[in-house]
Amino acid sequence: MPQQDSRARTALVVVAHHRADSLTAHTARRAAARLEAAGYRIDLLDLRAEGFDPRMTVADQPDWGDRDKRYSDEVHAHMRRVLDADVVVAVFPVYWQSVPALLKGWIDRVWNYGFAYGRSKPRLAGKRILWLGLAGATADDLVTEGMRKILETNLSEGIAYYCGFAHSAVGLLTDAEERPQRVDAEGNLRIGDAVAGAEREAQYAAFDQLALEYVEKFLAEESVPA
Ligand SMILES: Cc1cc2nc3c(=O)[nH]c(=O)nc-3n(C[C@H](O)[C@H](O)[C@H](O)COP(=O)(O)O)c2cc1C
């Protein structure tokens, strides 16, 4: 077990997937292990396992006339976990070039008015976030570069920097499917054959390695002023 002390910084690792045996959950566990090895205390938030309901409620809807609104106890408990974290690492499958509803709803309900935004001094100021998105598209798919840009604009600019984060990085993990997916010149989604044996092992090893590189880069950027 890595050494932990009261001064250890906390990493909130948010997993947004409906299956515990998914590649997403596997990637989140590996990212958490790497962060723990770097000295972080890990708070693992598996949104589905914890029963988080992503649907907005009246209790958690912002009141634009009251930035000190008391939201639901559930949301306040999540806000506490975000506040206690020095870094947030969100791991999710890319759905429609965005985050899945589970993660989107967590942001909608928890990163709320008066807490995450709407104050001259944002409460999340100075925190750092890594978004690790798993995508079915292959690295050489024509849609991939556009998807990367959309995710960066949406997640880093639209959400993290808007909420005062000091640093936000998007790690796009393509080739997350066993069977390669590419959109051809006519716009048809071509699903290739699954690879097997050593080739498949190599594919997963390359995938794990890329995920690790994103985490390493994020950790290395820590010492660089924003
Ligand atoms: C509703 C839905 C939307 C998806 N949209 C995209 C997409 O926009 N781009 C992409 O590359 N893959 C997309 N995919 C593929 C997923 O990203 C891929 O299945 C997932 O990352 C695999 O990881 P998992 O095994 O952990 O679910 C989509 C899958 C689903 C089910």
The ligand as an ORCA input file, in Angstrom:
! r2SCAN-3c Opt
* xyz 0 1
  C     -25.126      5.890    -27.337
  C     -23.719      5.719    -27.845
  C     -23.110      6.771    -28.498
  C     -21.796      6.655    -28.942
  N     -21.210      7.713    -29.567
  C     -19.917      7.630    -29.956
  C     -19.282      8.749    -30.559
  O     -19.854      9.819    -30.735
  N     -17.996      8.596    -30.954
  C     -17.298      7.422    -30.759
  O     -16.141      7.344    -31.120
  N     -17.878      6.348    -30.156
  C     -19.168      6.433    -29.745
  N     -19.761      5.362    -29.133
  C     -18.952      4.151    -28.824
  C     -18.491      4.197    -27.358
  O     -17.659      5.322    -27.122
  C     -17.767      2.899    -26.998
  O     -18.702      1.862    -27.155
  C     -17.253      2.873    -25.575
  O     -16.293      3.856    -25.358
  C     -16.633      1.515    -25.242
  O     -16.257      1.513    -23.892
  P     -17.004      0.549    -22.836
  O     -16.730     -0.858    -23.304
  O     -16.409      0.862    -21.517
  O     -18.485      0.884    -22.914
  C     -21.078      5.444    -28.714
  C     -21.715      4.372    -28.065
  C     -23.021      4.509    -27.641
  C     -23.677      3.332    -26.938
*
